[in-house]
Amino acid sequence: KQAQENAALLTTFNEVDMSNIMEMRKDNQEDFQNRYGIKLGYMSFFVKACVAALKTFPSVNAEIDGDEIVYKNYYNISFAVGTEKGLVVPVLTNADEMTFGDIEKKIVELSDKAKEGSLTMDDLSGGTFTISNGGVYGSMLSTPIINRPQSGILGMHNIQKRAVVVDDEIVARPMMYLAFSYDHRIIDGKESVGFLVKIKSLLENPSKIVLGI
């Protein structure tokens, strides 16, 4: 409620073709599970893409503290988890230093703690940016509210095959709508659009995420 009353909230949208990520997951799933003992999901790709985009657009990783803007050189990615008692938002601390396997294992660990009601304040504190995945519940599109004092939140949605134009031909592709809500007091329109386009570009070319380019 404070975010709605005090921040200048806007949301920008885009869509991402998930074909390459789905193919990469399929090709590497067995080896990934053998190495890390856990499935390769979508969230690790999104976390990595967000970290890269935050480094390119530092104002999205910043916050307003009174009359000052505080820029952060660390990347703690919060992710929303629905439980029987409501929504909680645990944090992947120093996500920029984590491997795909680290991210997937930590997400499972924190999600299990959330469902058991055993999260600590340390698990919930220090986030600099949030990812919310309404797609797991079937959401096609939404406008997420920022998690104060953060300045931005990315909304993921369900993956549906849709008709899109590729090389002047209409083809069916697995598409996901993305929503980026942000505080317009600190992030301007050009930055917000650029941030989401950067995420889209990385997700559609996941080899760039792996190579860090």
Solvent accessible surface area in square Angstrom, and as a share of the most:
residue,aa,sasa,rsa
1,K,165,0.70
2,Q,113,0.50
3,A,5,0.04
4,Q,94,0.42
5,E,119,0.53
6,N,80,0.41
7,A,11,0.09
8,A,45,0.35
9,L,53,0.27
10,L,82,0.41
11,T,41,0.24
12,T,24,0.14
13,F,93,0.39
14,N,43,0.22
15,E,60,0.27
16,V,0,0.00
17,D,22,0.12
18,M,0,0.00
19,S,29,0.18
20,N,70,0.36
21,I,0,0.00
22,M,76,0.34
23,E,104,0.47
24,M,45,0.20
25,R,49,0.18
26,K,168,0.71
27,D,99,0.51
28,N,63,0.32
29,Q,33,0.15
30,E,128,0.57
31,D,99,0.51
32,F,20,0.09
33,Q,65,0.29
34,N,115,0.59
35,R,191,0.70
36,Y,57,0.22
37,G,69,0.67
38,I,30,0.15
39,K,131,0.55
40,L,8,0.04
41,G,17,0.16
42,Y,53,0.20
43,M,31,0.14
44,S,0,0.00
45,F,2,0.01
46,F,0,0.00
47,V,0,0.00
48,K,40,0.17
49,A,0,0.00
50,C,0,0.00
51,V,8,0.05
52,A,34,0.26
53,A,0,0.00
54,L,0,0.00
55,K,112,0.47
56,T,74,0.43
57,F,41,0.17
58,P,72,0.46
59,S,8,0.05
60,V,0,0.00
61,N,1,0.00
62,A,1,0.00
63,E,29,0.13
64,I,45,0.23
65,D,88,0.46
66,G,65,0.62
67,D,155,0.80
68,E,117,0.53
69,I,83,0.42
70,V,58,0.33
71,Y,131,0.50
72,K,27,0.11
73,N,139,0.71
74,Y,92,0.35
75,Y,26,0.10
76,N,13,0.07
77,I,0,0.00
78,S,1,0.01
79,F,7,0.03
80,A,25,0.20
81,V,13,0.07
82,G,31,0.30
83,T,31,0.18
84,E,185,0.83
85,K,199,0.84
86,G,34,0.33
87,L,123,0.61
88,V,43,0.25
89,V,32,0.18
90,P,0,0.00
91,V,7,0.04
92,L,0,0.00
93,T,75,0.44
94,N,60,0.31
95,A,0,0.00
96,D,50,0.26
97,E,134,0.60
98,M,27,0.12
99,T,65,0.38
100,F,35,0.15
101,G,0,0.00
102,D,57,0.29
103,I,0,0.00
104,E,14,0.06
105,K,91,0.39
106,K,68,0.29
107,I,22,0.11
108,V,70,0.40
109,E,82,0.37
110,L,1,0.01
111,S,18,0.12
112,D,67,0.35
113,K,51,0.22
114,A,8,0.06
115,K,136,0.58
116,E,130,0.58
117,G,63,0.60
118,S,53,0.34
119,L,33,0.16
120,T,71,0.41
121,M,144,0.64
122,D,122,0.63
123,D,23,0.12
124,L,62,0.31
125,S,55,0.35
126,G,48,0.46
127,G,13,0.13
128,T,1,0.00
129,F,0,0.00
130,T,2,0.01
131,I,1,0.01
132,S,27,0.18
133,N,38,0.19
134,G,20,0.19
135,G,14,0.13
136,V,102,0.59
137,Y,162,0.62
138,G,47,0.45
139,S,34,0.22
140,M,104,0.46
141,L,79,0.40
142,S,50,0.32
143,T,85,0.50
144,P,22,0.14
145,I,82,0.42
146,I,9,0.04
147,N,48,0.25
148,R,101,0.37
149,P,72,0.45
150,Q,9,0.04
151,S,2,0.02
152,G,0,0.00
153,I,11,0.05
154,L,0,0.00
155,G,2,0.02
156,M,3,0.01
157,H,2,0.01
158,N,28,0.14
159,I,53,0.27
160,Q,81,0.36
161,K,155,0.66
162,R,51,0.19
163,A,80,0.62
164,V,29,0.17
165,V,103,0.59
166,V,47,0.27
167,D,132,0.69
168,D,140,0.72
169,E,114,0.51
170,I,135,0.69
171,V,46,0.27
172,A,68,0.53
173,R,71,0.26
174,P,17,0.11
175,M,10,0.04
176,M,5,0.02
177,Y,57,0.22
178,L,0,0.00
179,A,0,0.00
180,F,0,0.00
181,S,2,0.01
182,Y,10,0.04
183,D,4,0.02
184,H,78,0.35
185,R,116,0.42
186,I,18,0.09
187,I,1,0.00
188,D,69,0.36
189,G,31,0.30
190,K,176,0.74
191,E,51,0.23
192,S,1,0.00
193,V,77,0.44
194,G,22,0.21
195,F,0,0.00
196,L,3,0.01
197,V,69,0.39
198,K,60,0.25
199,I,0,0.00
200,K,50,0.21
201,S,43,0.28
202,L,4,0.02
203,L,0,0.00
204,E,38,0.17
205,N,63,0.32
206,P,5,0.03
207,S,57,0.37
208,K,79,0.33
209,I,17,0.09
210,V,88,0.51
211,L,125,0.62
212,G,67,0.65
213,I,121,0.61
